[in-house]
Amino acid sequence: MSDAADPKPDTEQQVEPVDETVAVSSEQPLTQTPPTETPTAEAEAAPAEATTEAPQPEATPETPAPLDIPTVASTLEVPASPQVATSAADQDGGEWDLLVQKVRAWISSGQLQEQWQAARTPLSLLAGLIAVLLVLRVYSAVLGVLDSIPLLPGLLELAGLVAMVQFSLTRLVRSNDRREVIEGLKQRWQSFRGRG
């Protein structure tokens, strides 16, 4: 009994695929051919004279192909362009040269100067705003460092108070000295504004 082969389960049995490919000409559309008639008994009983003609092969039934298969009418062949012997530098593509030519043409057209004149005021305002923000950030960072040192803020306040008292006693007590200080401040303000 052990000589008999064990039957394989359905999953292990291999099914041979049926080849149903139909040769399609690329120049003719796909059409369905009507099935040919098989010879009947009447045709077999025909006289021997009729059988002298070439025998027709028996047609095998073909599965009808779907009509939605697209066909290719022809293929397009593009000949290669003739290559001229060039150096390796010329074979790089030339994109960089094209870009440089376009940039030079744009600069020489005068559009860059027009755009700079139109954007000069907003750009200068933006640059000034960024500069002020940077100065304020650095100033607050320096003050934060100085504030973190023990006793330094109190000593700096005391030094400022001493300097202000000394300036007041030497330059603000007499009226002539006060006028000189006020005239000096006015002159500095005029030179700062550009009118002096």
C-alpha positions in Angstrom: 0.0 0.0 0.0 2.9 2.3 0.5 3.8 1.9 -3.1 0.9 4.0 -4.2 1.6 7.7 -4.5 -0.3 10.0 -2.1 -2.7 12.3 -3.9 -1.5 15.9 -3.7 -3.8 18.6 -2.3 -5.5 20.9 -4.8 -3.1 23.7 -4.0 -0.1 21.7 -5.0 -1.5 20.4 -8.3 -0.4 22.6 -11.1 -2.8 23.5 -13.8 -1.4 23.9 -17.3 -2.4 27.3 -18.7 -4.2 27.3 -22.0 -2.5 29.4 -24.6 -5.2 31.6 -26.1 -3.0 34.2 -27.8 -4.2 35.3 -31.2 -1.7 36.8 -33.7 -2.8 40.3 -34.6 -1.4 42.1 -37.5 -0.3 45.6 -36.7 -1.7 46.9 -40.0 -5.1 45.4 -40.0 -7.8 45.9 -37.4 -9.0 43.0 -35.3 -12.1 41.4 -36.7 -14.1 38.3 -35.7 -14.3 35.6 -38.3 -17.5 33.5 -38.5 -17.0 29.9 -37.7 -16.7 27.7 -40.7 -19.1 24.9 -41.3 -18.1 21.3 -40.7 -18.6 18.9 -43.5 -21.9 17.1 -43.3 -23.0 13.7 -44.5 -24.3 15.1 -47.8 -20.9 16.5 -48.6 -19.3 13.1 -47.9 -21.6 11.4 -50.3 -20.7 13.8 -53.1 -19.2 12.2 -56.2 -15.5 11.6 -56.5 -15.2 14.4 -59.1 -15.9 17.0 -56.4 -13.2 15.7 -54.2 -10.5 16.4 -56.8 -10.5 20.0 -55.6 -8.0 20.9 -52.9 -9.2 19.7 -49.6 -10.1 22.5 -47.1 -8.5 22.1 -43.7 -10.8 21.8 -40.9 -11.0 25.0 -39.0 -10.4 25.0 -35.2 -12.8 27.1 -33.2 -11.1 30.2 -32.0 -12.1 32.2 -29.0 -13.4 35.6 -30.1 -11.0 38.4 -29.1 -12.4 41.5 -27.6 -13.0 44.4 -30.0 -11.6 47.0 -27.6 -7.9 46.1 -28.1 -6.1 49.1 -29.7 -3.9 48.3 -32.7 -0.7 50.0 -33.8 -0.9 51.2 -37.3 2.8 51.7 -37.8 6.0 52.5 -35.9 7.9 55.7 -36.2 11.6 55.5 -36.5 13.6 58.7 -36.0 17.1 58.6 -37.5 20.0 59.6 -35.2 21.3 63.1 -35.8 24.7 63.1 -37.3 27.4 63.7 -34.7 30.2 66.1 -35.5 33.5 65.5 -33.8 33.5 68.0 -30.9 35.6 68.5 -27.9 34.5 67.3 -24.4 33.7 70.8 -23.3 31.2 71.3 -26.1 29.4 68.1 -25.2 28.5 69.2 -21.7 25.2 70.6 -22.9 25.8 74.4 -23.0 23.1 75.1 -20.4 25.5 77.3 -18.4 26.4 79.4 -21.5 22.7 79.8 -22.2 22.0 81.0 -18.7 24.9 83.4 -18.7 23.7 84.9 -22.0 20.2 85.4 -20.7 21.4 87.1 -17.5 23.7 89.4 -19.5 20.8 90.3 -21.8 18.6 91.0 -18.7 21.2 93.2 -17.1 21.9 95.1 -20.4 18.2 95.7 -21.0 18.0 98.1 -18.1 15.3 96.3 -16.2 17.6 95.7 -13.2 18.2 99.5 -12.7 14.4 100.2 -13.0 13.6 97.5 -10.4 16.4 98.8 -8.1 15.0 102.4 -8.3 11.5 101.1 -7.6 12.5 99.0 -4.6 15.2 101.3 -3.2 13.0 103.0 -0.6 11.3 99.9 0.7 14.6 98.0 0.7 16.3 100.7 2.7 13.5 100.8 5.2 13.6 97.1 5.6 17.4 97.1 6.0 17.1 99.9 8.6 14.4 98.0 10.5 16.6 94.8 10.5 19.6 96.8 11.7 17.6 98.4 14.6 16.3 95.0 15.6 19.8 93.5 15.7 21.2 96.5 17.7 18.3 96.1 20.2 18.9 92.4 20.6 22.7 92.9 21.2 22.0 95.7 23.6 19.5 93.6 25.6 21.9 90.7 25.7 24.7 92.9 27.0 22.4 94.3 29.7 21.3 90.8 30.6 24.9 89.8 31.1 25.8 92.9 33.2 22.6 92.4 35.3 23.6 88.8 36.1 26.9 90.0 37.7 26.4 90.6 41.5 26.7 94.2 42.8 27.4 95.6 39.3 24.0 97.1 38.6 24.0 99.1 41.9 27.6 100.3 41.3 26.7 101.5 37.8 23.7 103.4 39.1 26.0 105.1 41.7 28.6 106.0 39.0 25.9 107.5 36.8 24.5 109.6 39.7 28.0 110.9 40.6 28.7 111.9 37.0 25.3 113.7 36.7 25.9 115.7 40.0 29.4 116.6 38.9 28.2 117.8 35.4 25.4 119.8 37.1 27.7 121.6 39.5 30.3 122.5 36.9 28.1 123.5 33.9 24.6 124.2 35.1 25.0 126.5 38.1 26.1 129.7 36.3 23.9 131.2 33.6 26.8 131.6 31.1 27.7 127.9 31.5 24.0 127.0 31.0 23.8 129.0 27.7 27.0 127.3 26.4 25.5 123.9 27.2 22.2 124.8 25.5 23.9 126.3 22.4 26.2 123.2 22.2 23.1 120.9 22.3 21.4 123.0 19.6 24.5 122.9 17.4 24.8 119.1 17.8 21.1 118.7 16.9 21.5 120.9 13.8 24.5 118.9 12.6 22.7 115.6 13.3 19.8 116.7 11.1 22.1 117.9 8.4 21.3 121.6 8.5 24.4 122.9 10.3 
